[in-house]
Amino acid sequence: MKIYIPLKDILLGPGKRFDPSVNSEAEVIGFIKKAYGIISSTMEVSITDGVVCIAFKDATPARINEALQNFSKGVSQAQNGNLSDALKLFKSVLEVIPEHIDARRNLAKVYLELGNIEQAEKRRKEDEENCRDFDNGSNGSFYGSSCCSSYSSCAK
């Protein structure tokens, strides 16, 4: 799927439109990706002849179903102590469904259990920012606490 927006119609803030004399195309692309948050990894943004093209990678129903199956497999692998396999499976889920909260949380937990504190902390920080928008209080299927509250106890 592609979305086309004239560059002059891009809003950088309330009532503030893109101004090519002030903002570079790279700044506008960065702004757009930041606005889309965690799903920006599934899109490509380009500007040609004053028109922004936002192209979303195809997340077909088959790929989504496969990702959901991989999530279940990842949970099972993690519960059985196969953390390297779980890590790969959770990453594969996020390639298709980057906003999958439980996969994101479980990936951070697996990094923590593997001793990769730096990656676990990086994920925790990203997810804390994104949780404000997406946390629905789900208990998850692996660690049993809501998205944002699980990290403080895991990191200790």
C-alpha positions, 0 to 999 in steps of 0.5 A, a space after each residue: 500500500 502506498 500513500 501520496 501526500 503533497 509536501 506542502 500538506 505535511 504538517 510538522 506541528 499544529 498549524 505548522 506546515 513544511 517549509 523547504 527553506 527551513 526544513 530539509 527533505 531528510 528532516 521531513 522524512 525523519 519527522 514522518 517516521 517518528 510520527 509513525 513510531 514503532 510501525 515505521 520499520 514497516 514503511 519506506 518514505 521518499 520524496 519526489 517532485 514535492 510529493 511524499 510517498 509512504 510505502 508500507 511493506 505488505 503484511 498479507 494475511 498469510 504473513 500475519 498468520 505466520 507471525 502469530 504462529 511464530 509468536 506462539 512457537 517463541 513463547 513455547 521455546 522460551 518456556 522450554 529454555 530454548 532462548 536463542 530460538 525464542 529470540 529468532 521467533 520473536 524477531 520474526 514476529 516484529 518484522 511483520 507486526 512491529 506493534 505486537 506488544 507481547 512479542 516486544 516485551 518477550 524479546 526484551 525478557 529473552 535478551 535479559 535472560 541471555 545476559 544481553 542487558 544492553 539490548 534488554 534495556 534498549 528494548 525496555 526504553 523503546 517499549 516504555 515510550 510506545 506503551 503509553 499508546 498501546 498498553 491495554 493491560 494485557 497479561 501477556 502469555 510469557 511473563 504475566 504482567 502489563 507491558 510497562 510494569 514488567 520491566 522494572 521487576 525484570 531488570 532487577 
